[in-house]
C-alpha cells in the first residue's frame, strides 16, 4: 500500500475523502455505498474517523482493515490519545500494522461528551499530539499526519501559540497535516503562510465539506469554531426554506473555494463526506480532479 505523501506527490492536484465508522448495519450499507461510488474516482486516500474516548475504536479498525483488504483505495487510520494508555495505543498501532495500513492520522482528540471541555490526559497515556506522533514513529514505518487549525485550536490562546504547536508536531515526525474546516480560502492560506514563516515546509491539505443543508452549515460552524462570514450568509440565508436551491448554492460556494485553493498551489483537497458520496462527486467533477480513466 502506498503512503499518503506518495499519493499526493503526483504532480497534479488530487482529492481525498473522510468517512465515519458505521454505527449499525444500515450505516454500514450507507458507508460502503459511498466508498464504492468514490472508489472509481481514484481518491488519493480515504480515512475513517476514530470516536472520542475510543467510542468507535473497534469499528474504525475493522472498517479501515476492510478498506485495505477489499478495495483498491489507500486507507489512512485515525488514532487519538483520549482515554488510552500508552499500552493501549501500542496495541491499536500494532493492529493497524497487522492490517497492512501504512498511514495514520495522529490526533490528541477531544474530551468525550464535550469537545470544548477540559482536557484530562490518561494517567498512563500521552498529553500532546506530538508525543503520539513520536510513539507511532517508534512502532513502525508509518506515514503520519496531524491536524491543523486555520482559526487556531479552541484551547490555544492565540494563533502564534497554535502555529508553534503545529510545528512541534511536524518536527516530531509528522509527514503532512490536514486543516480543519474553514469558510474562506484566505483562512487556509494564512495558516500556510504562518507555517512557512517559521521556516518549515510540509504537505498541508485543506479540509472542506460540501454545504448541502442548513444542518451541515451549522456543523461547519461547530467544527471550525468560526461564525459564517457575512458574504456566505448573504448567499445562503435567503435559501434556507428551499432545500434544492440551498444545496446548489452551497455546492457552488465550496467549488469556488476549492478552485481558489488549487490555483494557489495546494496539493489536494480533503473532503469530509458524512458517509455520502453525491455532493463530493459533484465538486470533484467540477474541479477536474477525476482521472481520465475513471
C-alpha positions as CSV (number, residue, x, y, z in Angstrom):
1,X,0.0,0.0,0.0
2,X,1.3,3.5,-0.9
3,X,1.7,6.3,1.6
4,X,-0.4,9.5,1.7
5,X,2.7,11.5,0.7
6,X,3.4,9.3,-2.3
7,X,-0.2,9.7,-3.4
8,X,-0.3,13.5,-3.1
9,X,3.1,13.9,-4.8
10,X,1.7,13.2,-8.3
11,X,2.4,16.5,-10.0
12,X,-1.3,17.1,-10.3
13,X,-3.9,18.2,-7.8
14,X,-5.7,15.3,-6.1
15,X,-8.6,14.8,-3.7
16,X,-9.1,12.6,-0.6
17,X,-12.2,11.7,1.5
18,X,-13.0,11.1,5.1
19,X,-15.7,8.7,6.4
20,X,-17.1,7.9,9.8
21,X,-17.3,4.4,11.2
22,X,-20.8,2.9,10.9
23,X,-23.0,2.8,14.0
24,X,-25.2,-0.1,12.8
25,X,-25.9,-2.3,9.8
26,X,-27.8,0.4,8.0
27,X,-25.0,2.9,8.5
28,X,-22.5,0.2,7.2
29,X,-24.5,-0.2,4.0
30,X,-24.6,3.6,3.5
31,X,-20.9,3.8,4.1
32,X,-20.0,1.1,1.7
33,X,-22.2,2.5,-1.0
34,X,-20.3,5.8,-0.7
35,X,-17.0,4.0,-0.7
36,X,-17.8,2.1,-3.9
37,X,-19.2,5.2,-5.5
38,X,-16.0,7.2,-4.9
39,X,-13.5,4.3,-5.4
40,X,-13.8,4.6,-9.2
41,X,-12.8,8.3,-9.0
42,X,-9.4,7.2,-7.5
43,X,-9.1,9.4,-4.4
44,X,-5.5,9.8,-3.2
45,X,-6.5,8.2,0.1
46,X,-9.5,7.6,2.4
47,X,-9.7,7.9,6.1
48,X,-12.0,6.6,8.8
49,X,-12.6,8.7,11.9
50,X,-11.9,7.5,15.4
51,X,-14.5,8.3,18.1
52,X,-13.7,10.3,21.2
53,X,-12.5,8.1,24.0
54,X,-12.3,5.1,21.7
55,X,-16.1,5.0,21.4
56,X,-15.8,3.7,17.8
57,X,-12.3,2.2,18.0
58,X,-13.2,-1.4,17.1
59,X,-15.5,-0.3,14.2
60,X,-12.8,2.1,13.0
61,X,-10.2,-0.6,12.9
62,X,-12.5,-3.1,11.3
63,X,-13.6,-0.6,8.6
64,X,-10.1,0.6,7.9
65,X,-9.0,-3.0,7.6
66,X,-11.8,-3.8,5.2
67,X,-11.0,-0.9,3.0
68,X,-7.4,-2.1,2.9
69,X,-8.4,-5.7,2.1
70,X,-11.4,-5.3,-0.2
71,X,-10.8,-2.1,-2.2
72,X,-8.1,-0.5,-4.4
73,X,-8.1,2.5,-2.1
74,X,-5.2,3.8,0.1
75,X,-6.5,3.9,3.6
76,X,-5.5,6.1,6.4
77,X,-6.3,5.2,10.0
78,X,-7.2,7.7,12.7
79,X,-5.7,7.4,16.2
80,X,-6.5,9.6,19.3
81,X,-4.9,9.8,22.7
82,X,-8.3,10.2,24.5
83,X,-8.7,7.8,27.4
84,X,-6.0,5.5,26.1
85,X,-2.9,4.3,28.0
86,X,0.4,4.0,26.1
87,X,-0.1,0.2,26.2
88,X,-3.5,0.5,24.6
89,X,-2.1,2.9,22.0
90,X,0.7,0.4,21.2
91,X,-1.9,-2.3,20.8
92,X,-4.0,-0.2,18.3
93,X,-1.0,0.8,16.3
94,X,0.0,-2.9,16.2
95,X,-3.5,-3.8,14.9
96,X,-3.1,-1.2,12.1
97,X,0.3,-2.6,11.2
98,X,-1.0,-6.1,11.0
99,X,-3.8,-4.9,8.7
100,X,-1.1,-3.5,6.3
101,X,-2.1,0.1,7.0
102,X,0.8,2.4,6.4
103,X,-0.9,5.8,7.1
104,X,-2.0,7.1,10.5
105,X,-3.5,10.5,11.4
106,X,-2.3,11.1,15.0
107,X,-4.7,13.3,17.0
108,X,-4.8,14.2,20.6
109,X,-8.6,14.2,20.3
110,X,-11.4,15.9,22.2
111,X,-12.7,15.1,25.6
112,X,-15.6,12.6,25.4
113,X,-19.0,14.1,25.7
114,X,-17.9,17.7,25.4
115,X,-15.4,18.7,22.6
116,X,-14.9,22.0,24.4
117,X,-14.5,20.5,27.9
118,X,-11.3,20.4,29.9
119,X,-8.6,18.1,28.6
120,X,-7.7,15.4,31.1
121,X,-4.9,13.0,30.0
122,X,-5.0,9.3,30.7
123,X,-2.6,8.8,33.7
124,X,-0.6,6.3,31.7
125,X,-1.2,8.0,28.4
126,X,0.2,10.9,26.4
127,X,-0.7,14.6,26.8
128,X,0.0,16.1,23.4
129,X,-0.3,15.1,19.8
130,X,3.5,15.4,19.2
131,X,4.0,12.7,21.8
132,X,1.6,10.5,19.9
133,X,3.4,11.2,16.6
134,X,6.7,10.0,18.2
135,X,5.0,6.9,19.6
136,X,3.7,6.0,16.1
137,X,7.1,6.6,14.6
138,X,8.8,4.4,17.1
139,X,6.5,1.4,16.4
140,X,6.7,1.1,12.6
141,X,7.4,2.6,9.2
142,X,4.2,4.7,9.1
143,X,3.4,7.8,7.2
144,X,2.0,10.1,9.9
145,X,-0.4,13.0,9.5
146,X,-1.7,15.6,12.1
147,X,-4.5,18.1,12.4
148,X,-4.0,21.9,11.6
149,X,-6.4,24.6,12.7
150,X,-6.9,27.6,10.4
151,X,-8.6,29.6,13.3
152,X,-6.4,28.1,16.0
153,X,-7.3,25.2,18.3
154,X,-10.1,26.1,20.8
155,X,-7.6,25.7,23.6
156,X,-4.8,27.8,22.1
157,X,-4.5,31.3,23.5
158,X,-3.6,32.8,20.1
159,X,-2.6,31.9,16.5
160,X,1.1,32.1,17.2
161,X,0.9,29.6,20.0
162,X,-1.3,27.3,17.8
163,X,1.2,27.5,14.9
164,X,4.1,26.7,17.2
165,X,2.2,23.6,18.4
166,X,1.7,22.6,14.7
167,X,5.4,23.0,14.1
168,X,6.2,20.8,17.2
169,X,4.0,18.0,15.7
170,X,5.8,18.3,12.3
171,X,9.2,18.3,13.9
172,X,8.2,15.2,16.0
173,X,7.9,13.3,12.7
174,X,4.6,14.2,11.0
175,X,4.8,14.0,7.2
176,X,1.7,16.1,6.4
177,X,-1.2,18.0,8.0
178,X,-4.9,18.2,7.3
179,X,-6.7,21.5,8.1
180,X,-9.9,21.5,10.0
181,X,-12.9,23.2,8.4
182,X,-12.9,26.9,7.4
183,X,-15.1,29.2,5.4
184,X,-12.8,31.4,3.3
185,X,-9.8,30.4,1.1
186,X,-7.7,33.1,2.8
187,X,-8.2,31.5,6.2
188,X,-6.4,28.4,5.0
189,X,-3.8,30.4,3.0
190,X,-2.9,32.4,6.1
191,X,-2.3,29.2,8.0
192,X,0.0,28.0,5.2
193,X,1.8,31.3,5.4
194,X,2.3,31.1,9.2
195,X,3.9,27.6,8.8
196,X,6.2,28.8,6.0
197,X,7.2,31.9,8.0
198,X,8.6,29.6,10.7
199,X,10.8,28.0,8.1
200,X,9.0,24.7,7.9
201,X,7.7,23.1,4.8
202,X,5.1,20.3,4.8
203,X,2.2,18.9,2.8
204,X,-0.8,20.9,4.1
205,X,-4.2,19.8,2.8
206,X,-7.4,21.9,3.2
207,X,-10.4,20.1,4.7
208,X,-13.7,21.0,3.1
209,X,-17.3,19.9,3.4
210,X,-20.0,20.5,0.8
211,X,-22.6,22.9,2.3
212,X,-25.6,20.9,1.2
213,X,-28.1,21.7,4.0
214,X,-28.5,24.3,6.9
215,X,-27.7,21.4,9.3
216,X,-24.3,20.9,7.5
217,X,-23.7,24.6,7.6
218,X,-24.3,24.6,11.4
219,X,-22.0,21.6,11.8
220,X,-19.3,23.5,9.9
221,X,-19.6,26.4,12.4
222,X,-19.3,23.9,15.3
223,X,-16.3,22.0,13.9
224,X,-14.4,25.1,12.6
225,X,-15.1,27.3,15.7
226,X,-15.9,30.2,13.4
227,X,-19.1,32.0,12.5
228,X,-20.5,32.1,9.0
229,X,-18.9,35.1,7.2
230,X,-21.4,37.8,6.0
231,X,-20.6,37.1,2.4
232,X,-21.6,33.5,2.7
233,X,-24.6,34.1,4.9
234,X,-25.9,36.6,2.3
235,X,-25.9,33.8,-0.3
236,X,-27.3,31.0,1.8
237,X,-29.6,32.6,4.3
238,X,-32.3,33.5,1.8
239,X,-32.4,29.9,0.7
240,X,-32.9,28.1,4.0
241,X,-36.6,27.2,3.1
242,X,-35.6,26.0,-0.4
243,X,-33.6,22.8,0.0
244,X,-32.7,22.4,-3.6
245,X,-31.6,26.0,-4.1
246,X,-29.6,25.9,-0.8
247,X,-27.8,22.8,-1.9
248,X,-27.0,24.2,-5.3
249,X,-25.6,27.4,-3.8
250,X,-23.7,25.5,-1.2
251,X,-22.1,23.3,-3.8
252,X,-21.2,26.5,-5.8
253,X,-19.5,28.1,-2.7
254,X,-17.4,25.0,-1.9
255,X,-16.4,24.6,-5.6
256,X,-15.4,28.3,-5.8
257,X,-13.3,28.0,-2.6
258,X,-11.6,24.8,-3.8
259,X,-10.8,26.3,-7.2
260,X,-9.1,29.3,-5.5
261,X,-7.1,26.9,-3.2
262,X,-6.0,24.8,-6.2
263,X,-5.0,27.9,-8.1
264,X,-2.8,28.8,-5.0
265,X,-1.0,25.5,-5.4
266,X,-2.5,23.2,-2.7
267,X,-1.6,19.6,-3.4
268,X,-5.1,18.4,-3.0
269,X,-8.5,18.9,-1.2
270,X,-9.7,16.6,1.6
271,X,-13.5,16.2,1.7
272,X,-15.5,15.4,4.8
273,X,-18.3,13.3,3.4
274,X,-20.6,12.3,6.3
275,X,-20.6,8.9,4.6
276,X,-22.3,10.2,1.5
277,X,-20.8,10.5,-2.0
278,X,-23.1,12.5,-4.2
279,X,-22.0,16.1,-3.3
280,X,-18.3,15.2,-3.1
281,X,-18.6,13.6,-6.6
282,X,-20.2,16.8,-7.9
283,X,-17.5,19.1,-6.6
284,X,-14.6,16.7,-7.6
285,X,-16.1,16.6,-11.1
286,X,-16.3,20.4,-11.4
287,X,-12.8,20.7,-10.2
288,X,-11.5,18.4,-12.9
289,X,-9.9,16.1,-10.3
290,X,-11.3,12.8,-11.8
291,X,-8.7,10.8,-13.6
292,X,-9.4,10.3,-17.2
293,X,-9.6,6.5,-16.7
294,X,-12.3,6.8,-14.1
